[in-house]
Amino acid sequence: MTITTPTDQRADSDHGRLGRIGGAAALLSAGTFGYGIAMFATSFADYTDPDATPAESVEFLVDHRGQLLAWYLGIFVVFGAALVPFALALRQRLVDRTPILANTAAVFAAIWAALMFATGMISNIGIESVADLAESDPDQAASLWSAIDTVTNGLGGGNELVGAIWIGLVSIAGLATAVLPRWLNVVGLATAAAGLVTVVPAFEAVEMVFGLGSIIWFIGAGVTLLRQSNDVASS
């Protein structure tokens, strides 16, 4: 007969609570990805056109400053904040069975979150600075935005290396432990492969595949965490 102590009950309660928070954060992460892709393909199609000159980008930036601030805030800062509890919940599920993979993945998740915060804050401060400078010196504003764009692309907007490593490690751990559904791990590995390819400039278009795959993976992982947490609570 198994005896459940108050300490065990508290541990189970904390386990379920983090799972619920992490599951909700995963769904929020999926939402920020979906929002970013939707705006990228519609309202900001001219802004994100690779053939647009820096001067054209600055002109668009000045006319749509508020929308761009909200966009960068959502896809980088909100996403980075949601990533932390999401990653911690996944680590909690995996660490007892595969500690090396679980802890290594958590480190990469923390790095990704930090890069997202840095990218979002630099972008938002840069938008304000460029918009103000555009009134007095349009050429200098274009040069400044070109420099900011290079920095933010290097940090996280231009490739998906760190995120791909995290998703890949979690998916490998999920396959090894059967803690996560098999189909979800397969989607995660395919998404990670697409993300790794984005480090090659000629294959940057694959970034959209990584984004769509991440949305599916985030939703699947979020639903799994919520279900597992409910099972813990009911038992």
Residue, then its C-alpha position, 0 to 999 in steps of 0.5 A: m500500500t502506498i502512503t501519501t504524505p502531506t509533502d507528497q501532496r504539496a509536491d503533486s499540487d506544485h507539479g500540477r500548478l506549474g503544468r497548468i501555467g506552462g500549458a497556458a504559456a504554451l498556448l500563448s506562445a502559439g498565439t504570438f507566433g500566429y499573430g506574428i506570421a499573420m501580420f508579416a504576411t498581410s499588414f506588414a508585407d511591404y515592410t518585410d519585403p526583402d527588396a525594400t530599401p532602408a528608406e522605404s522601410v523607414e517611411f513605412l515605420v514612421d507611418h505605422r509606428g504604433q502597429l510595429l511597436a505592438w508587433y515587436l512587443g508581441i512576437f518578442v517580449v510577450f513570447g519571451a515571457a511565456l517561454v519561461p514557464f512553458a520551458l520549466a513545465l516541460r523540464q519538470r515532466l522530463v527531468d526525472r527520466t532524462p536529466i541531461l537532456a531536460n536540463t540542457a534543453a532548459v538552458f537553451a530555452a533560457i537563452w532563447a527567452a533572453l534573445m527574444f527580450a533583447t530583440g524586442m527591446i532593441s527594436n522598440i527603442g530603435i523604432e522610436s529613435v528612427a521615427d524621431l530622426a526621420e523628421s530631421d535627417p531621413d538619410q541618417a534615419a535609414s542608416l540607423w534602421s539598417a544597423i538596428d535591423t542587422v543587430t536584431n536579425g542576428l539576435g533572433g529575427g533572422n535565424e531560429l538556431v537556438g529555438a530549434i535546438w530547444i525544441g529538438l532536445v525536448s522532442i528527443a527527450g520526449l521520444a526517449t521517455a514517452v512523456l510526450p505524444r509520439w506525433l508531437n515529438v515527430v512534429g518537434l523534430a521536423t520543426a527543429a530541422a527546419g529551424l537549423v536550416t535557417v542559419v544558412p542565408a540561402f534557406e531563410a525562407v524555411e523560417m516560415v516552415f519553422g514558424l508554422g511547425s512551432i505553432i502546431w508543436f506549442i499547441g500540442a505541448g500546451v494541451t498535453l501539459l494541461r491534460q497531464s496536470n488535470d490527471v494529477a489533480s484528479s488522482 
